[in-house]
Amino acid sequence: MPFPKVEVSAVAIVRGGRILAVYNSAWGAFTLPMTKRRVWQNKEIETVHRDESWELAASRAIAEIIGKTVVGLKPLVSLPGYQQSDRDSAIKEYDYQAFRFVLPDGIEPIAGLVTEWLTIEEWLDPLRAPISPTAVDLLKHAEAEAKLAGRSFP
């Protein structure tokens, strides 16, 4: 029996060589902003549906953090077929598309959110906690792809 499939857009919000970590109380950890892609199903015709774009889902995740519209979203990394059961103990197949967004000067996360700006080394430090393993995996892949392309990350 196949596992339920979940498609998630994630975003590395960057500024000055650091990536924003946002505390997710449901997960009990700092993570990247992320959200599931929406699917609109036609109630009368089961095979007819419309999927939200990866970019729009990522933009929604950013808007929840900064309270602003978004311009300048860049693809970062894809992580398909990722299986996990961290939060609800149910194994699911997650497809992740991560994006990079440079936070413009003068814009800050919404007041009251628990956030921290971390370097890539801090994100990947196994002694630093609590940090979402999913966010760590996404950032490891993004850093590896950047190195292969001869670029620095973030």
DSSP file with accessible surface (Angstrom, degrees, kcal/mol):
  #  RESIDUE AA STRUCTURE BP1 BP2  ACC     N-H-->O    O-->H-N    N-H-->O    O-->H-N    TCO  KAPPA ALPHA  PHI   PSI    X-CA   Y-CA   Z-CA
    1    1 A M              0   0  218      0, 0.0     2,-0.0     0, 0.0     0, 0.0   0.000 360.0 360.0 360.0 129.9    0.0    0.0    0.0
    2    2 A P        -     0   0  118      0, 0.0     3,-0.1     0, 0.0     0, 0.0  -0.329 360.0-113.2 -71.5 152.3    1.5    3.4   -1.0
    3    3 A F        -     0   0   86      1,-0.1    89,-0.2    89,-0.0    87,-0.0  -0.505  41.5 -89.5 -78.5 151.6    2.1    6.0    1.7
    4    4 A P        -     0   0   81      0, 0.0    89,-3.1     0, 0.0     2,-0.4  -0.354  45.7-131.0 -58.1 141.2    0.1    9.2    1.6
    5    5 A K  E     -a   93   0A 119     87,-0.2     2,-0.4    -3,-0.1    89,-0.2  -0.841  24.2-175.7-102.9 135.7    1.8   11.9   -0.5
    6    6 A V  E     -a   94   0A  18     87,-2.7    89,-2.6    -2,-0.4     2,-0.5  -0.998  11.8-154.2-130.9 129.4    2.3   15.4    0.7
    7    7 A E  E     -a   95   0A  50     -2,-0.4    30,-2.8    30,-0.2     2,-0.4  -0.921  18.7-175.4-107.6 127.1    3.9   18.2   -1.4
    8    8 A V  E     -aB  96  36A   7     87,-3.0    89,-2.1    -2,-0.5     2,-0.5  -0.972  18.9-152.4-129.7 132.9    5.6   21.0    0.6
    9    9 A S  E     -aB  97  35A   0     26,-2.7    26,-2.3    -2,-0.4     2,-0.3  -0.886  20.8-174.6 -98.4 133.0    7.2   24.3   -0.4
   10   10 A A  E     -aB  98  34A   0     87,-2.4    89,-2.1    -2,-0.5     2,-0.4  -0.890   8.4-151.1-125.0 157.9   10.0   25.5    1.9
   11   11 A V  E     -a   99   0A   0     22,-2.3     2,-0.9    -2,-0.3    89,-0.2  -0.992  13.1-152.1-137.4 129.8   11.9   28.7    1.9
   12   12 A A  E     -a  100   0A   0     87,-3.2    89,-2.6    -2,-0.4     2,-0.7  -0.887  21.4-159.7 -92.2 104.9   15.4   29.7    3.0
   13   13 A I  E     -a  101   0A   0     -2,-0.9     7,-2.9     7,-0.4     2,-0.3  -0.824  18.6-167.9 -86.9 118.0   14.9   33.4    3.9
   14   14 A V  E     +aC 102  19A   4     87,-2.8    89,-2.6    -2,-0.7     2,-0.3  -0.814  23.0 167.0-116.2 152.0   18.4   34.8    3.7
   15   15 A R  E >  S- C   0  18A  48      3,-2.2     3,-1.6    -2,-0.3    -2,-0.0  -0.863  72.9 -15.0-159.2 123.5   20.1   38.1    4.8
   16   16 A G  T 3  S-     0   0   80     -2,-0.3     3,-0.1     1,-0.3    86,-0.0   0.846 128.2 -46.7  54.6  41.2   23.8   38.8    5.0
   17   17 A G  T 3  S+     0   0   46      1,-0.3   103,-0.4   137,-0.1     2,-0.3   0.578 117.7 106.0  80.6   8.1   24.9   35.2    4.9
   18   18 A R  E <   -C   15   0A  96     -3,-1.6    -3,-2.2   101,-0.2     2,-0.4  -0.892  59.0-141.6-121.6 155.3   22.4   34.0    7.4
   19   19 A I  E     -CD  14 118A   0     99,-3.5    99,-2.5    -2,-0.3     2,-0.3  -0.946  26.2-114.8-117.9 133.6   19.2   31.9    7.1
   20   20 A L  E     - D   0 117A   0     -7,-2.9     2,-0.5    -2,-0.4    -7,-0.4  -0.484  24.0-159.7 -73.0 126.4   16.1   32.7    9.1
   21   21 A A  E     - D   0 116A   0     95,-3.2    95,-2.1    -2,-0.3     2,-0.5  -0.914   7.8-162.6-102.5 130.5   15.1   29.9   11.6
   22   22 A V  E     -ED  31 115A  13      9,-2.9     9,-2.3    -2,-0.5     2,-0.4  -0.960  18.8-124.4-117.9 129.3   11.4   30.1   12.7
   23   23 A Y  E     -E   30   0A  87     91,-3.0     2,-0.7    -2,-0.5    91,-0.3  -0.583  19.7-162.1 -76.6 126.6   10.2   28.3   15.7
   24   24 A N  E >>> -E   29   0A  51      5,-2.8     4,-1.6    -2,-0.4     5,-1.4  -0.928   3.2-164.6-108.7 107.5    7.2   26.0   15.0
   25   25 A S  T 345S+     0   0  103     -2,-0.7    -1,-0.1     1,-0.2     5,-0.0   0.812  87.3  59.6 -66.2 -28.6    5.5   25.2   18.3
   26   26 A A  T 345S+     0   0   61      1,-0.2    -1,-0.2     3,-0.1    -2,-0.0   0.836 116.0  34.4 -66.3 -32.4    3.6   22.3   16.8
   27   27 A W  T <45S-     0   0   92     -3,-0.7    -1,-0.2     2,-0.2    -2,-0.2   0.583 102.1-132.6 -93.6 -19.4    6.9   20.6   15.9
   28   28 A G  T  <5S+     0   0   31     -4,-1.6     2,-0.3     1,-0.2    -3,-0.2   0.848  73.1  86.7  69.6  33.3    8.8   21.9   18.9
   29   29 A A  E   <S-E   24   0A  10     -5,-1.4    -5,-2.8    -7,-0.1     2,-0.3  -0.990  82.3-100.0-156.6 159.8   11.7   23.0   16.8
   30   30 A F  E     +Ef  23 131A  32    100,-2.5   102,-3.2    -2,-0.3     2,-0.3  -0.642  52.8 157.2 -80.0 143.5   13.1   25.8   14.7
   31   31 A T  E     -E   22   0A   5     -9,-2.3    -9,-2.9    -2,-0.3     3,-0.0  -0.891  44.6 -81.7-151.7 178.7   12.6   25.2   11.0
   32   32 A L        -     0   0    2     -2,-0.3     2,-0.1   -11,-0.2   -20,-0.1  -0.628  59.3 -91.9 -81.6 151.4   12.4   26.9    7.6
   33   33 A P        +     0   0    9      0, 0.0   -22,-2.3     0, 0.0     2,-0.3  -0.470  64.7 159.6 -60.5 131.4    9.1   28.5    6.7
   34   34 A M  E     -B   10   0A  29    -24,-0.2     2,-0.3    27,-0.1   -24,-0.2  -0.990  20.6-179.5-154.7 157.7    7.2   25.9    4.8
   35   35 A T  E     -B    9   0A  28    -26,-2.3   -26,-2.7    -2,-0.3     2,-0.1  -0.989  33.0-100.3-155.7 153.4    3.6   24.9    3.8
   36   36 A K  E     -B    8   0A 121     -2,-0.3   -28,-0.3   -28,-0.2     2,-0.2  -0.486  42.1-109.3 -72.1 146.8    1.7   22.2    2.0
   37   37 A R        -     0   0   38    -30,-2.8     2,-0.3    -2,-0.1   -30,-0.2  -0.553  36.2-122.9 -71.9 141.0    0.7   22.9   -1.6
   38   38 A R        -     0   0  126     -2,-0.2    14,-3.1    15,-0.2     2,-0.4  -0.613  21.7-162.4 -86.6 147.3   -3.1   23.3   -1.9
   39   39 A V  E     -H   51   0B  75     -2,-0.3     2,-0.6    12,-0.2    12,-0.2  -0.998   6.4-153.1-129.2 128.8   -5.2   21.2   -4.2
   40   40 A W  E     -H   50   0B  98     10,-3.0    10,-2.3    -2,-0.4     2,-0.4  -0.917  15.2-159.0-103.9 118.8   -8.7   22.2   -5.2
   41   41 A Q  E     -H   49   0B  94     -2,-0.6     2,-0.6     8,-0.2     8,-0.2  -0.827  18.5-126.0-101.9 132.1  -10.8   19.2   -6.0
   42   42 A N        -     0   0   60      6,-2.7     6,-0.2    -2,-0.4     3,-0.1  -0.669  18.1-151.8 -72.9 120.0  -13.9   19.3   -8.2
   43   43 A K  S    S+     0   0  206     -2,-0.6     3,-0.2     1,-0.2    -1,-0.2   0.735  92.1  44.9 -69.0 -21.8  -16.6   17.8   -6.0
   44   44 A E  S    S+     0   0  179      1,-0.2     2,-0.5     4,-0.1    -1,-0.2   0.740 116.9  41.5 -94.9 -24.8  -18.6   16.6   -9.0
   45   45 A I    >   -     0   0   84      3,-0.2     3,-2.0    -3,-0.1    -3,-0.4  -0.913  68.1-161.7-128.2 103.6  -15.8   15.1  -11.1
   46   46 A E  T 3  S+     0   0  171     -2,-0.5    -1,-0.1     1,-0.3    -4,-0.1   0.801  88.2  53.6 -57.0 -34.1  -13.2   13.2   -9.1
   47   47 A T  T 3  S+     0   0  122     -6,-0.1     2,-0.6     2,-0.0    -1,-0.3   0.529  91.5  88.1 -82.4  -3.3  -10.5   13.3  -11.7
   48   48 A V    <   +     0   0   67     -3,-2.0    -6,-2.7    -6,-0.2     2,-0.3  -0.863  52.3 137.0-102.0 119.6  -10.6   17.1  -12.1
   49   49 A H  E     -H   41   0B  96     -2,-0.6     2,-0.4    -8,-0.2    -8,-0.2  -0.968  40.3-136.9-151.3 165.6   -8.5   19.1   -9.7
   50   50 A R  E     -H   40   0B 155    -10,-2.3   -10,-3.0    -2,-0.3     2,-0.4  -0.996  16.3-148.1-130.3 128.5   -6.1   22.1   -9.7
   51   51 A D  E     -H   39   0B  68     -2,-0.4   -12,-0.2   -12,-0.2     2,-0.1  -0.804  19.0-120.8 -97.3 138.7   -2.8   22.2   -7.9
   52   52 A E        -     0   0    5    -14,-3.1   -15,-0.0    -2,-0.4    -1,-0.0  -0.444  39.4-104.1 -66.7 144.2   -1.4   25.3   -6.4
   53   53 A S     >  -     0   0   53      1,-0.1     4,-2.1    -2,-0.1   -15,-0.2  -0.357  20.9-121.5 -68.9 152.4    2.0   26.2   -7.9
   54   54 A W  H  > S+     0   0   48      1,-0.2     4,-2.4     2,-0.2     5,-0.2   0.898 113.7  53.6 -57.2 -41.5    5.1   25.5   -5.7
   55   55 A E  H  > S+     0   0   95      2,-0.2     4,-2.5     1,-0.2    -1,-0.2   0.887 106.8  49.5 -65.2 -41.4    6.0   29.2   -6.0
   56   56 A L  H  > S+     0   0   89      2,-0.2     4,-2.2     1,-0.2    -1,-0.2   0.923 110.8  50.2 -65.4 -41.6    2.7   30.4   -4.7
   57   57 A A  H  X S+     0   0    0     -4,-2.1     4,-2.0     1,-0.2    -2,-0.2   0.937 111.5  48.7 -60.8 -43.8    2.8   28.0   -1.7
   58   58 A A  H  X S+     0   0    0     -4,-2.4     4,-2.2     1,-0.2    -2,-0.2   0.906 108.9  53.6 -62.7 -39.8    6.3   29.2   -0.9
   59   59 A S  H  X S+     0   0   31     -4,-2.5     4,-2.7     1,-0.2    -1,-0.2   0.885 106.7  52.0 -62.9 -37.8    5.1   32.8   -1.2
   60   60 A R  H  X S+     0   0   40     -4,-2.2     4,-1.9     2,-0.2    -1,-0.2   0.914 107.4  52.4 -63.7 -41.3    2.4   32.1    1.3
   61   61 A A  H  X S+     0   0    1     -4,-2.0     4,-0.6     1,-0.2    -2,-0.2   0.912 111.9  46.0 -61.8 -40.6    5.0   30.6    3.7
   62   62 A I  H >X S+     0   0    0     -4,-2.2     4,-2.6     1,-0.2     3,-1.4   0.925 108.1  56.3 -66.5 -44.0    7.0   33.8    3.5
   63   63 A A  H 3X S+     0   0   38     -4,-2.7     4,-2.3     1,-0.3    -1,-0.2   0.854 101.4  57.7 -58.9 -34.3    3.9   36.0    3.9
   64   64 A E  H 3< S+     0   0  117     -4,-1.9    -1,-0.3     1,-0.2    -2,-0.2   0.765 113.7  40.0 -66.1 -22.9    3.2   34.3    7.2
   65   65 A I  H << S+     0   0   12     -3,-1.4    45,-3.2    -4,-0.6    -2,-0.2   0.833 131.3  20.9 -94.6 -39.2    6.6   35.3    8.4
   66   66 A I  H  < S-     0   0    9     -4,-2.6    -3,-0.2    43,-0.3    42,-0.2   0.575  88.6-131.9-110.3 -12.6    7.0   38.9    7.1
   67   67 A G  S  < S+     0   0   49     -4,-2.3     2,-0.3    -5,-0.4    -4,-0.1   0.827  70.7 104.3  67.4  30.4    3.4   40.0    6.4
   68   68 A K  S    S-     0   0  116     -6,-0.2    -1,-0.2    -5,-0.0    -2,-0.2  -0.938  76.2 -98.5-137.8 160.8    4.3   41.2    2.9
   69   69 A T        -     0   0  137     -2,-0.3     2,-0.4    -3,-0.1    -9,-0.0  -0.328  45.0-123.3 -73.0 165.1    3.9   40.2   -0.7
   70   70 A V        +     0   0   29     -2,-0.1     2,-0.3     3,-0.0     3,-0.1  -0.925  31.2 169.1-124.4 136.1    6.9   38.6   -2.3
   71   71 A V        +     0   0  133     -2,-0.4    -2,-0.0     1,-0.1     0, 0.0  -0.992  65.1  38.5-136.0 136.9    9.1   39.3   -5.4
   72   72 A G        +     0   0   41     -2,-0.3    30,-0.4     1,-0.2     2,-0.3   0.709  63.0 165.6 101.3  23.3   12.3   37.6   -6.2
   73   73 A L        -     0   0   33     28,-0.1    -1,-0.2    -3,-0.1    28,-0.2  -0.548  16.6-165.3 -72.2 131.0   11.7   34.0   -5.2
   74   74 A K  E     -G  100   0A 127     26,-2.5    26,-3.4    -2,-0.3    -1,-0.0  -0.964  24.2-110.4-122.0 136.1   14.5   31.7   -6.6
   75   75 A P  E     +G   99   0A 104      0, 0.0    24,-0.3     0, 0.0     3,-0.1  -0.331  38.7 171.5 -59.7 142.8   14.4   27.9   -6.8
   76   76 A L  E     -     0   0A  26     22,-2.8     2,-0.3     1,-0.3    23,-0.2   0.719  50.8 -22.5-119.5 -59.8   16.9   26.3   -4.4
   77   77 A V  E     -G   98   0A   7     21,-1.4    21,-3.6    68,-0.0     2,-0.4  -0.994  44.9-139.3-159.4 152.4   16.6   22.5   -4.2
   78   78 A S  E     -G   97   0A  47     -2,-0.3    19,-0.2    19,-0.2    17,-0.0  -0.955  13.3-177.6-117.3 136.7   14.2   19.6   -4.7
   79   79 A L  E >   -G   96   0A  18     17,-2.9    17,-2.0    -2,-0.4     3,-0.5  -0.732  15.1-179.4-134.0  82.9   13.9   16.7   -2.3
   80   80 A P  E 3   +     0   0A  85      0, 0.0    15,-0.2     0, 0.0    14,-0.1  -0.477  59.8  21.9 -84.0 156.6   11.4   14.2   -3.7
   81   81 A G  E 3  S+     0   0A  36      1,-0.2     2,-0.5    -2,-0.1    14,-0.2   0.765  75.0 161.6  66.2  29.6   10.3   10.9   -2.0
   82   82 A Y  E <   -G   94   0A  40     12,-2.6    12,-3.4    -3,-0.5     2,-0.4  -0.704  22.7-157.4 -85.7 121.0   11.4   11.9    1.5
   83   83 A Q  E     +G   93   0A 101     -2,-0.5     2,-0.3    10,-0.2    10,-0.2  -0.859  23.1 149.8-106.1 137.0    9.7    9.7    4.1
   84   84 A Q  E     -G   92   0A  27      8,-1.2     8,-1.5    -2,-0.4    -2,-0.0  -0.977  33.1-171.1-154.4 165.5    9.3   10.7    7.6
   85   85 A S     >  +     0   0   48     -2,-0.3     4,-1.1     6,-0.2     6,-0.1  -0.029  43.7 130.4-147.5  32.7    7.0   10.3   10.6
   86   86 A D  T  4 S+     0   0   97      2,-0.1     5,-0.1     1,-0.1    -2,-0.0   0.884  75.5  28.7 -62.6 -44.9    8.4   12.9   13.1
   87   87 A R  T  4 S+     0   0  158      3,-0.1    -1,-0.1     1,-0.1    -2,-0.0   0.925 135.2  16.6 -90.9 -45.7    5.2   14.7   14.2
   88   88 A D  T  4 S-     0   0   72      2,-0.2    -2,-0.1     0, 0.0    -1,-0.1   0.321  93.4-119.7-115.6   9.6    2.3   12.3   14.0
   89   89 A S  S  < S+     0   0  105     -4,-1.1     2,-0.5     1,-0.2    -3,-0.1   0.570  75.2 123.4  64.5   9.5    4.1    8.9   13.8
   90   90 A A        -     0   0   43    -87,-0.0     2,-0.4    -6,-0.0    -2,-0.2  -0.892  63.9-127.5-101.1 129.1    2.5    8.2   10.4
   91   91 A I        +     0   0   77     -2,-0.5     2,-0.3    -6,-0.1    -6,-0.2  -0.606  37.4 171.5 -77.3 129.5    4.9    7.5    7.5
   92   92 A K  E     - G   0  84A  34     -8,-1.5    -8,-1.2    -2,-0.4     2,-0.7  -0.943  36.4-118.4-133.7 156.4    4.2    9.8    4.5
   93   93 A E  E     -aG   5  83A  59    -89,-3.1   -87,-2.7    -2,-0.3     2,-0.4  -0.883  34.6-164.8 -98.7 113.7    6.0   10.4    1.3
   94   94 A Y  E     -aG   6  82A  28    -12,-3.4   -12,-2.6    -2,-0.7     2,-0.5  -0.839  12.4-162.5-101.4 133.3    6.9   14.1    1.2
   95   95 A D  E     -a    7   0A  19    -89,-2.6   -87,-3.0    -2,-0.4     2,-0.4  -0.982  17.4-164.9-109.8 121.2    8.0   15.9   -1.9
   96   96 A Y  E     -aG   8  79A   3    -17,-2.0   -17,-2.9    -2,-0.5     2,-0.5  -0.893  16.6-174.1-109.7 138.0    9.8   19.2   -1.0
   97   97 A Q  E     -aG   9  78A  53    -89,-2.1   -87,-2.4    -2,-0.4     2,-0.4  -0.996  17.3-162.1-122.4 120.4   10.6   22.1   -3.3
   98   98 A A  E     -aG  10  77A   3    -21,-3.6   -22,-2.8    -2,-0.5   -21,-1.4  -0.828   4.9-166.7-107.5 147.9   12.8   24.7   -1.5
   99   99 A F  E     -aG  11  75A   5    -89,-2.1   -87,-3.2    -2,-0.4     2,-0.4  -0.845  16.1-130.9-126.4 161.9   13.3   28.2   -2.6
  100  100 A R  E     -aG  12  74A  78    -26,-3.4   -26,-2.5    -2,-0.3     2,-0.4  -0.952  22.4-178.2-115.8 133.7   15.7   31.0   -1.7
  101  101 A F  E     -a   13   0A   7    -89,-2.6   -87,-2.8    -2,-0.4     2,-0.7  -0.978  19.3-145.3-135.7 120.5   14.4   34.5   -0.8
  102  102 A V  E     -a   14   0A  76    -30,-0.4   -87,-0.2    -2,-0.4   -89,-0.1  -0.768  23.7-132.2 -84.6 117.8   16.6   37.4    0.0
  103  103 A L        -     0   0    3    -89,-2.6     3,-0.1    -2,-0.7     4,-0.0  -0.586  25.0-122.6 -73.1 119.9   14.8   39.5    2.6
  104  104 A P    >   -     0   0   60      0, 0.0     3,-1.7     0, 0.0    -1,-0.1  -0.274  33.0 -92.3 -62.4 149.2   15.0   43.2    1.6
  105  105 A D  T 3  S+     0   0  149      1,-0.2     3,-0.1     3,-0.0   -90,-0.0  -0.290 112.2  30.7 -57.4 143.2   16.6   45.7    3.9
  106  106 A G  T 3  S+     0   0   76      1,-0.2     2,-0.5    -3,-0.1    -1,-0.2   0.313  95.6 104.4  89.3  -9.2   14.0   47.3    6.2
  107  107 A I    <   +     0   0   41     -3,-1.7    -1,-0.2    -4,-0.0   -41,-0.0  -0.918  46.6 177.8-108.0 130.6   11.7   44.3    6.3
  108  108 A E        -     0   0  106     -2,-0.5     3,-0.1   -42,-0.2    -3,-0.0  -0.852  38.0 -84.1-124.2 160.8   11.7   42.2    9.5
  109  109 A P        -     0   0   20      0, 0.0   -43,-0.3     0, 0.0     3,-0.1  -0.262  65.8 -79.6 -58.1 153.0    9.8   39.1   10.6
  110  110 A I    >   -     0   0   75    -45,-3.2     3,-1.9     1,-0.1   -43,-0.1  -0.301  56.4 -99.4 -56.6 134.7    6.4   39.9   12.1
  111  111 A A  T 3  S+     0   0  100      1,-0.2    -1,-0.1    -3,-0.1     3,-0.1  -0.272 108.0  32.3 -57.0 137.8    6.7   41.0   15.8
  112  112 A G  T 3  S+     0   0   79      1,-0.4    -1,-0.2    -3,-0.1     2,-0.2   0.171  86.4 120.8  99.3 -18.2    6.0   38.2   18.2
  113  113 A L    <   -     0   0   67     -3,-1.9     2,-0.8   -48,-0.1    -1,-0.4  -0.546  66.8-124.1 -75.6 145.5    7.4   35.4   16.1
  114  114 A V        +     0   0   84    -91,-0.3   -91,-3.0    -2,-0.2     2,-0.3  -0.829  50.3 153.8 -91.4 112.9   10.2   33.4   17.6
  115  115 A T  E     -D   22   0A  48     -2,-0.8     2,-0.3   -93,-0.2   -93,-0.2  -0.926  27.4-168.7-138.2 162.0   13.0   33.6   15.1
  116  116 A E  E     -D   21   0A  79    -95,-2.1   -95,-3.2    -2,-0.3     2,-0.6  -0.966  22.6-131.0-152.2 136.8   16.8   33.4   14.9
  117  117 A W  E     -D   20   0A  58     -2,-0.3     2,-0.4   -97,-0.2   -97,-0.2  -0.818  35.2-177.4 -89.2 119.8   19.2   34.2   12.1
  118  118 A L  E     -D   19   0A   1    -99,-2.5   -99,-3.5    -2,-0.6     2,-0.1  -0.925  25.0-126.9-120.6 145.6   21.7   31.3   11.7
  119  119 A T     >  -     0   0   26     -2,-0.4     4,-2.5  -101,-0.2     5,-0.2  -0.377  37.8-105.3 -74.4 166.6   24.7   30.7    9.5
  120  120 A I  H  > S+     0   0    4   -103,-0.4     4,-2.1     1,-0.2     5,-0.1   0.900 123.9  55.1 -62.3 -36.6   24.7   27.5    7.5
  121  121 A E  H  > S+     0   0  128      1,-0.2     4,-0.6     2,-0.2    -1,-0.2   0.901 108.3  47.9 -63.1 -39.6   27.3   26.1    9.9
  122  122 A E  H >4 S+     0   0   51      1,-0.2     3,-0.7     2,-0.2    -2,-0.2   0.905 110.1  51.9 -68.0 -41.6   24.9   26.8   12.8
  123  123 A W  H 3< S+     0   0    2     -4,-2.5    -1,-0.2     1,-0.2    -2,-0.2   0.895 115.1  42.4 -57.2 -41.7   22.0   25.2   11.0
  124  124 A L  H 3< S+     0   0   40     -4,-2.1    -1,-0.2    -5,-0.2    -2,-0.2   0.464  82.4 117.6 -90.8   0.2   24.0   22.0   10.4
  125  125 A D    X<  -     0   0   63     -3,-0.7     3,-1.6    -4,-0.6    -3,-0.0  -0.538  56.4-151.9 -69.8 115.5   25.7   21.8   13.8
  126  126 A P  T 3  S+     0   0  125      0, 0.0    -1,-0.2     0, 0.0    -4,-0.0   0.688  93.4  58.0 -66.1 -15.6   24.5   18.5   15.3
  127  127 A L  T 3  S+     0   0  156      2,-0.0     2,-0.4    -3,-0.0    -2,-0.1   0.608  85.8  93.2 -87.4 -12.3   24.8   19.9   18.8
  128  128 A R  S <  S-     0   0   82     -3,-1.6     3,-0.3    -6,-0.2     0, 0.0  -0.681  72.1-133.5 -84.8 130.9   22.4   22.8   18.2
  129  129 A A        +     0   0   84     -2,-0.4  -100,-0.1     1,-0.2     3,-0.0  -0.971  62.5  22.8-149.9 159.2   18.8   22.1   19.1
  130  130 A P  S    S+     0   0   58      0, 0.0  -100,-2.5     0, 0.0     2,-0.4   0.446  75.1 142.0 -88.4 126.3   15.9   22.1   18.7
  131  131 A I  B     -f   30   0A  28     -3,-0.3  -100,-0.2  -102,-0.2  -108,-0.0  -0.997  55.1-107.2-128.8 135.3   16.2   22.2   14.9
  132  132 A S     >  -     0   0    7   -102,-3.2     4,-2.1    -2,-0.4     5,-0.2  -0.368  18.1-143.8 -60.5 126.3   13.9   20.3   12.5
  133  133 A P  H  > S+     0   0   71      0, 0.0     4,-2.5     0, 0.0     5,-0.2   0.849 101.4  57.3 -60.0 -32.1   15.7   17.4   10.8
  134  134 A T  H  > S+     0   0    4      2,-0.2     4,-2.5     1,-0.2     5,-0.2   0.936 106.0  47.8 -64.9 -45.2   13.8   18.1    7.6
  135  135 A A  H  > S+     0   0    0      1,-0.2     4,-2.6     2,-0.2     5,-0.2   0.919 111.3  52.0 -62.0 -41.0   15.1   21.7    7.5
  136  136 A V  H  X S+     0   0   24     -4,-2.1     4,-2.7     1,-0.2    -2,-0.2   0.936 110.0  48.6 -60.7 -45.7   18.6   20.4    8.1
  137  137 A D  H  X S+     0   0   46     -4,-2.5     4,-2.3     2,-0.2    -2,-0.2   0.918 111.3  49.7 -61.7 -44.0   18.3   17.9    5.2
  138  138 A L  H  X S+     0   0    1     -4,-2.5     4,-2.4     1,-0.2    -1,-0.2   0.931 113.5  45.8 -60.9 -43.8   17.0   20.6    2.8
  139  139 A L  H  X S+     0   0    1     -4,-2.6     4,-2.8     2,-0.2     5,-0.2   0.872 109.7  54.4 -70.8 -34.7   19.8   22.9    3.7
  140  140 A K  H  X S+     0   0  104     -4,-2.7     4,-2.4    -5,-0.2    -1,-0.2   0.930 111.6  45.5 -60.8 -45.0   22.4   20.1    3.4
  141  141 A H  H  X S+     0   0   81     -4,-2.3     4,-2.6     2,-0.2    -2,-0.2   0.906 112.9  50.1 -64.6 -41.9   21.2   19.4   -0.1
  142  142 A A  H  X S+     0   0    2     -4,-2.4     4,-2.2     2,-0.2    -2,-0.2   0.919 111.9  47.6 -63.7 -43.0   21.1   23.1   -1.0
  143  143 A E  H  X S+     0   0   39     -4,-2.8     4,-2.5     2,-0.2    -2,-0.2   0.927 112.4  49.5 -64.5 -42.2   24.7   23.6    0.2
  144  144 A A  H  X S+     0   0   51     -4,-2.4     4,-2.3    -5,-0.2    -2,-0.2   0.922 111.2  48.9 -63.9 -42.5   25.9   20.5   -1.7
  145  145 A E  H  X S+     0   0   90     -4,-2.6     4,-1.6     1,-0.2    -1,-0.2   0.900 110.7  51.0 -65.4 -37.9   24.2   21.6   -4.9
  146  146 A A  H  <>S+     0   0    2     -4,-2.2     5,-3.1    -5,-0.2     4,-0.3   0.931 110.1  49.5 -64.0 -44.3   25.7   25.1   -4.5
  147  147 A K  H ><5S+     0   0  140     -4,-2.5     3,-1.4     1,-0.2    -2,-0.2   0.905 108.6  52.7 -61.2 -43.1   29.2   23.6   -4.0
  148  148 A L  H 3<5S+     0   0  156     -4,-2.3    -1,-0.2     1,-0.3    -2,-0.2   0.845 110.7  48.2 -60.8 -32.3   28.8   21.4   -7.1
  149  149 A A  T 3<5S-     0   0   59     -4,-1.6    -1,-0.3    -5,-0.2    -2,-0.2   0.398 119.6-111.5 -88.6   1.2   27.9   24.5   -9.1
  150  150 A G  T < 5S+     0   0   71     -3,-1.4     2,-0.3     1,-0.3    -3,-0.2   0.732  77.8 123.0  76.4  22.8   30.9   26.4   -7.7
  151  151 A R      < -     0   0  150     -5,-3.1    -1,-0.3    -6,-0.2     2,-0.2  -0.784  60.3-120.3-112.3 159.4   28.8   28.8   -5.7
  152  152 A S        -     0   0  112     -2,-0.3    -3,-0.0    -3,-0.1    -1,-0.0  -0.573  39.4-103.0 -90.4 161.8   28.7   29.6   -2.0
  153  153 A F              0   0   25     -2,-0.2   -33,-0.2     1,-0.2   -10,-0.0  -0.999 360.0 360.0-132.5 135.0   25.5   29.1    0.0
  154  154 A P              0   0   23      0, 0.0    -1,-0.2     0, 0.0  -136,-0.1  -0.992 360.0 360.0 -89.3 360.0   23.3   30.8    1.2
